[in-house]
């Protein structure tokens, strides 16, 4: 039996049409639907400089961001969008359609991981934070913060030979592969930006340089439980410094102690340390924490008071007094009486007694 050419041509046309319909349906189905029907999850992906569109498509499929690397690549090629993909650190979700994924890749808008440093955190605590959000970064971050050459390169002259005090407390957005050097530079630049010519002149009038102001601000930050008291606590320290009295700040004794267990002992107050203001006169060799803007301003602009002492009210606020006798009465009222009521030892309450307990 002979099959006419017309029948063959018609059959081929039907096959081709069916194939086109099938491919079109597959493309539309791919392009209009997310990679997964499961609950959405976030996926972070970095596009490196000069990375090929084929490699990007394969990585996106492996990461679960798109369901078909070939379809994603060929669509980008035919539309010319592959050439518009930009290097960066991106955040996707598995609920995004391929067209949305490609739009993000062309945006060049990198996604930063939030890196939040609370006011008053010290270098060790900051290292722990960055290690938790970027495992493996903590060791290098700390090493750079203690490297004299790097410290000098960011414009800091630190007698204590570390960047404690200059890692400004704030929320930063950092890329997963952002060099630790750049993260630290951002933090230091933020601190240095506070020291305008006006504030530097104010420090000079007080007889301080910038390092001394940051050091004093760090003590104020650690001693302050109620933000509105910063300038009051600052006044106590300024008054004591003018009178050549030791600052006698518990946080400075704690800072110089390794593996502090939360119990400040009399021996700790007598321990030799360039930070322990129960032993050394004046300010410590360097900051004991990283102060925020308000603490730095409080160090520069203390309230005009006659106070030389303060003791905790046990609620974050303090009782301020001008004489040792008044101070001891306040200690008796707010600490000794509570000790008796709660059956606590004097040592348990020692930290709460505040500056100038001797």
Secondary structure, 3 states (H helix, E strand, C coil): CCCCHHHHHHHHHHHHHHHHHHHHHHHHHHHHCECCCCCCCEEEEEECCCCCHHHHHHHHHHCCCCCCHHHHHHHHHHHCHHHHCCCEEEEEECCCEHHHHHHHHHHCCCCCEEEECCCCCCHHHHHHHHHHHCCCHHHHHHHHHCCHHHHHHCCCCCCCCCCCCCCCCCEEEECCCCCHHHHHHHHHHHHHHHCCHHHHHHHHHHCCCHHHHHHHHHHHHHHCCCHHHHHHHHHHHHHHHHCCCCCCCHHHHHHCCCCCCCCCCHHHHHCCCCCCCCCCCCCCCCCCCCCCHHHHHHHHCCCCCCCCEEEECCCCCEEEECCHHHHHHHHHHHHHHHHHHHCCCHHHHCHHHCCCCC
